[in-house]
Amino acid sequence: MRLNKHITLKHLLINNNKFIGLQFNSDKVLNSLVKDLNGLEWSNDYGMFCVPNNKTNLNAIFTLFKGVAWINTNYFFDKSNSKQLDEKFDVQWFRNREKPTNYKTCPESFLDKLEIKRYANNTVRSYVSCFERFINFYDNKEIDELNESDVREYIRSLVQNNWSNSYINQSINSIKFYYEVVLGMPNRFYKIERPRKEKKLPTVLSPSEVKSLINATSNMKHRCIVSLLYSAGLRRSELLNLTLTDIDSERMLIKVVDSKGKKDRFTLLAQSTLEDLRIYYKEFRPKNYLFEGQKTERYSATSVAKIIANAVAKTKIKKHVTAHTLRHSFATHLLENGTDLRYIQLLLGHSSTKTTEIYTHVASHSFNSIKNPLDL
């Protein structure tokens, strides 16, 4: 039986007491049934009915509305947004850094929760930085004294000082993480307005620019790194995690293990890249990872960024180029050469074609059939 009535459960904090919010469109049946819940109140601030948050009331909600309305718990039960990457959790930088006098640091519980949720180290750094900027904005208040009005005021200050939408959203995420995940009050700040997400198109190099970039590398190791980022459409982290056994020269494929979202996939291995890799192997003799730094440790992300920056400096390329630019270029060039979007999605490891569709906005063949009015 399909239920047309819907009730969304929300976590509410009213006068420092936890409540279950019941959000639904006004309906005679639901309005009548909801009155049977114990401790029912109407919240003008949130515009919904609510009951004290306890197991008895939660069970009563499901029992009362069974067969009448579908209960949406997507906003109620905790879920992790972590990428679940297999990397060693590293917070030594947090302990060893120099801090200004009277500088407030994020609580240990904040770091503990990030570790338990297995957030990537880059995300940990971002969350810590954003959250500490927030709590130090209010130097005369303790962390747990801050409320929704304080959050709004802080976000307003970021907007007024022209911080990017991306940074503002990251700041909101870090604040919500502390109050909602660390302190266990999901959706406490769900009414905080976010800036509209920017829809920027990716930077794409032309095939000739990619070749000039590869040729501008200073040695075979660097050449292979740039070639693989482009010819396999790899993320930088995926490149650094490659092992010797991930290169399948028989099938001309590369196995990407445990990438974003804990997914494995195969992507393409170019013949020219394979030939370079064979020369590279004879010269450098990596033991575990395909690309290694000192003491056979995995090559660093910073080193990859420097390789690309140095190669760009030797060319006439004026675009801002990163490792991800090469991945964008790989996808765009495949699309321009007639590769089906679904295959590109598989090669990139995207969960949805909606993510891959961004390349239709930058592929040149999308505009080739359009005659410029000046040339008519």
C-alpha positions in Angstrom: 0.0 0.0 0.0 1.4 3.4 -1.0 1.1 6.1 1.7 0.5 9.6 0.4 1.0 11.3 3.8 4.5 12.0 5.0 6.0 13.0 8.4 9.6 14.0 8.6 11.3 13.6 12.0 13.7 16.4 13.2 16.0 16.8 16.1 15.1 20.0 18.0 16.7 21.8 20.9 14.3 24.0 22.8 15.5 25.7 26.0 18.4 23.2 26.1 16.0 20.2 26.1 15.9 17.7 23.3 12.7 17.2 21.3 11.5 15.2 18.4 10.0 17.5 15.7 7.2 16.2 13.5 7.2 18.1 10.2 4.2 17.5 7.9 1.7 19.4 5.7 -1.5 20.3 7.5 -3.8 17.4 7.3 -7.0 16.6 9.2 -6.1 13.0 9.9 -2.5 13.7 11.0 -3.6 16.8 13.0 -6.1 14.6 14.9 -3.8 11.6 15.5 -0.7 13.6 16.6 -2.7 14.8 19.7 -2.5 11.3 21.1 1.3 11.7 21.7 2.4 12.3 25.3 3.9 15.7 26.0 2.9 17.2 22.6 3.8 20.8 22.1 3.7 23.3 19.2 6.9 25.2 18.5 6.4 28.6 16.9 10.1 28.9 16.3 10.3 25.7 14.2 6.7 25.7 12.9 6.0 22.1 13.9 4.7 19.8 16.6 7.2 18.3 18.9 7.5 15.8 21.8 10.2 15.1 24.3 13.0 13.1 22.7 13.0 9.6 24.3 12.6 6.0 23.2 9.0 5.7 24.3 7.9 8.7 22.3 9.9 7.5 19.2 8.3 4.1 19.3 4.8 5.7 19.9 5.2 7.8 16.7 5.9 4.7 14.6 3.0 2.8 16.2 0.5 5.7 15.9 1.1 6.5 12.3 1.7 2.9 11.0 -0.4 2.4 7.8 -1.4 6.1 7.8 1.8 8.0 7.0 5.3 7.3 5.9 7.9 8.4 8.5 11.0 10.0 7.0 14.0 9.5 9.3 16.7 10.7 6.9 17.2 13.8 9.0 16.9 12.0 12.4 19.2 9.1 12.6 22.9 9.8 12.5 24.9 8.9 9.3 28.5 9.6 8.4 29.5 11.7 5.4 33.1 10.5 5.7 34.8 9.1 2.6 36.0 6.1 4.6 39.5 6.2 3.2 42.2 3.8 4.3 44.8 6.2 5.5 46.5 6.7 8.9 44.8 9.3 11.0 47.4 12.0 11.6 46.9 14.9 14.1 50.5 15.5 15.1 50.3 18.8 13.3 47.5 19.7 15.8 49.7 19.1 18.8 52.9 20.5 17.5 51.7 23.8 15.9 52.4 27.2 17.3 49.4 29.0 18.6 48.8 32.7 19.5 48.3 33.6 23.2 44.7 32.9 24.4 43.9 31.0 21.3 41.0 28.5 21.8 41.5 25.1 20.2 38.8 22.6 19.3 38.1 20.0 22.0 39.7 16.6 21.9 36.2 15.1 21.5 36.1 16.9 18.2 39.2 15.1 17.0 38.1 11.8 18.5 34.9 11.8 16.6 36.6 12.7 13.3 38.9 9.7 13.9 36.0 7.3 14.8 34.1 8.5 11.6 37.4 7.9 9.6 37.4 11.3 8.0 40.2 12.0 5.5 43.2 13.9 6.9 42.6 16.8 4.5 39.0 17.1 5.8 40.2 16.9 9.4 42.5 19.9 8.8 39.7 21.9 7.1 37.2 21.2 9.9 39.6 22.0 12.7 40.7 25.3 11.0 37.1 26.4 10.2 35.8 25.5 13.7 38.6 27.2 15.5 38.1 30.4 13.5 34.5 30.3 14.6 35.1 29.8 18.3 37.9 32.4 18.4 35.5 34.9 16.7 33.8 34.9 20.1 36.7 35.3 22.5 34.4 36.2 25.4 32.2 33.1 25.2 32.7 29.5 25.9 32.0 27.0 23.1 28.9 25.5 24.6 27.4 29.0 25.3 27.2 29.7 21.6 23.8 29.5 20.0 22.1 29.7 16.6 22.2 33.5 16.6 25.9 33.4 17.2 26.3 31.0 14.2 24.3 33.3 12.0 26.3 36.3 13.0 29.5 34.6 12.3 28.3 33.4 8.9 27.2 36.9 8.1 30.7 38.2 8.9 32.2 35.7 6.5 29.8 36.9 3.8 30.6 40.5 4.5 34.3 39.8 4.3 33.9 38.1 0.9 34.9 34.6 1.9 34.1 32.1 -0.9 30.8 30.1 -0.8 32.9 26.9 -0.6 34.6 28.1 2.6 31.4 29.3 4.1 29.8 25.9 3.5 32.8 24.2 5.0 32.5 26.4 8.0 28.9 25.5 8.5 29.8 21.8 8.1 32.4 22.0 10.8 30.1 23.9 13.2 27.3 21.4 12.6 29.7 18.5 13.1 30.6 19.7 16.6 27.1 20.4 17.9 25.2 17.7 16.0 27.7 14.8 15.8 30.1 15.4 18.7 27.4 16.6 21.2 24.8 14.3 19.7 22.2 16.8 18.6 21.6 16.1 14.9 20.0 18.9 12.9 20.3 21.5 15.7 21.3 24.1 13.1 19.3 22.7 10.1 17.6 26.1 9.6 20.9 27.9 9.1 20.9 29.3 5.5 23.7 28.2 3.2 25.0 30.3 0.3 23.9 29.1 -3.1 26.3 26.5 -4.4 28.6 27.9 -7.1 28.3 26.1 -10.4 31.8 26.6 -11.8 32.9 24.8 -15.0 36.1 22.8 -14.8 39.4 24.0 -16.3 40.3 21.9 -19.3 43.5 21.7 -21.2 43.7 21.0 -25.0 45.3 17.7 -26.1 48.3 19.7 -27.3 48.7 21.4 -23.9 48.6 18.1 -22.2 51.4 16.8 -24.4 53.5 19.9 -23.8 53.0 19.4 -20.1 54.1 15.8 -20.2 57.1 16.7 -22.3 58.1 19.5 -19.8 58.6 17.1 -16.9 62.2 16.8 -15.7 62.6 13.0 -15.4 60.8 9.7 -16.2 59.2 9.4 -12.8 57.6 12.8 -13.1 56.6 12.1 -16.7 54.8 8.9 -15.6 53.0 10.7 -12.8 51.6 13.4 -15.2 50.8 10.9 -17.9 48.9 8.6 -15.5 46.8 11.5 -14.0 45.7 12.4 -17.5 45.5 9.1 -19.4 43.7 7.2 -16.6 41.7 10.1 -15.3 42.9 9.5 -11.7 42.4 11.5 -8.7 45.7 12.5 -7.0 45.0 10.2 -4.0 44.2 7.3 -6.3 47.5 7.8 -8.1 49.5 7.8 -4.8 47.7 4.6 -3.6 48.6 2.6 -6.8 50.7 -0.5 -6.2 52.8 -2.4 -8.7 50.1 -5.1 -9.0 47.4 -2.6 -9.9 49.0 -2.2 -13.4 47.5 -4.9 -15.7 49.6 -4.7 -18.9 47.9 -7.8 -20.3 44.4 -6.2 -20.3 45.8 -2.6 -20.6 43.8 -1.6 -17.5 44.6 0.0 -14.2 42.8 -1.2 -11.0 41.9 1.6 -8.7 41.4 0.1 -5.3 39.3 1.5 -2.5 38.8 4.9 -4.0 36.4 7.6 -3.0 33.3 6.0 -1.5 35.1 2.7 -0.8 34.7 1.6 -4.4 37.0 -0.3 -6.7 37.1 0.3 -10.5 39.1 -0.2 -13.6 40.3 2.5 -15.9 42.4 2.8 -19.0 46.2 2.2 -19.4 47.7 4.0 -22.4 50.3 2.1 -24.5 52.7 5.1 -24.4 52.3 5.3 -20.6 53.0 1.6 -20.2 56.2 2.0 -22.2 57.3 4.9 -20.0 56.4 2.9 -16.8 58.7 0.1 -17.9 61.6 2.5 -18.3 60.7 4.1 -15.0 60.6 0.8 -13.2 64.1 -0.2 -14.4 65.5 3.1 -13.2 63.7 3.6 -9.9 62.8 0.1 -8.7 59.8 0.9 -6.5 59.0 -1.9 -4.0 55.5 -1.4 -2.7 53.7 1.6 -4.1 54.1 2.5 -7.8 55.5 5.9 -6.8 57.5 6.1 -3.6 59.4 8.7 -1.7 62.2 8.1 0.7 62.3 4.8 2.6 59.8 3.2 0.2 57.0 5.3 1.7 54.1 6.5 -0.5 54.9 9.5 -2.6 53.5 12.8 -1.1 50.6 14.8 -2.5 52.7 18.0 -2.2 55.4 16.5 -4.4 52.8 15.8 -7.1 51.6 19.4 -6.9 55.2 20.7 -7.3 55.8 18.4 -10.3 52.8 19.9 -12.1 53.6 23.5 -11.1 57.2 23.1 -12.4 56.0 21.6 -15.7 53.5 24.3 -16.2 56.2 27.0 -15.6 58.2 25.5 -18.5 55.3 25.7 -20.9 53.2 28.6 -22.3 50.1 27.4 -20.5 48.4 30.3 -18.8 45.6 28.3 -17.1 45.6 27.3 -13.5 46.6 23.6 -13.7 46.3 21.0 -10.9 46.2 17.2 -10.8 42.4 17.4 -11.1 42.7 19.5 -14.2 44.3 16.5 -15.9 41.4 14.3 -14.8 38.9 16.9 -16.1 40.8 17.0 -19.4 40.8 13.2 -19.7 37.0 13.1 -19.4 36.4 16.0 -21.7 38.6 14.6 -24.5 36.9 11.2 -24.2 33.5 12.9 -24.6 34.8 15.0 -27.6 36.0 11.8 -29.2 32.5 10.2 -29.0 32.8 8.1 -25.9 29.4 7.4 -24.3 28.9 9.4 -21.1 28.0 6.2 -19.1 31.5 4.7 -19.9 33.2 7.9 -18.8 31.2 7.7 -15.6 32.6 4.2 -15.0 36.1 5.2 -15.8 36.0 8.2 -13.4 34.2 6.3 -10.6 31.3 8.7 -10.4 28.2 7.3 -8.6 25.8 9.2 -10.8 25.9 10.4 -14.4 24.7 13.8 -13.1 28.3 14.4 -11.9 29.7 13.4 -15.2 27.3 15.6 -17.2 29.4 18.7 -16.2 31.7 17.8 -19.1 29.0 18.3 -21.7 29.2 22.0 -20.8 32.9 22.2 -21.7 33.3 19.7 -24.5 34.0 21.6 -27.8 31.8 19.3 -29.9 28.8 20.6 -28.1 29.3 24.0 -29.9 30.8 22.8 -33.2 27.4 22.5 -34.8 26.4 26.1 -33.9 27.2 28.7 -36.5 28.4 32.0 -35.0 26.0 34.8 -36.2 29.1 37.0 -37.0 30.2 34.4 -39.6 26.7 34.0 -41.2 
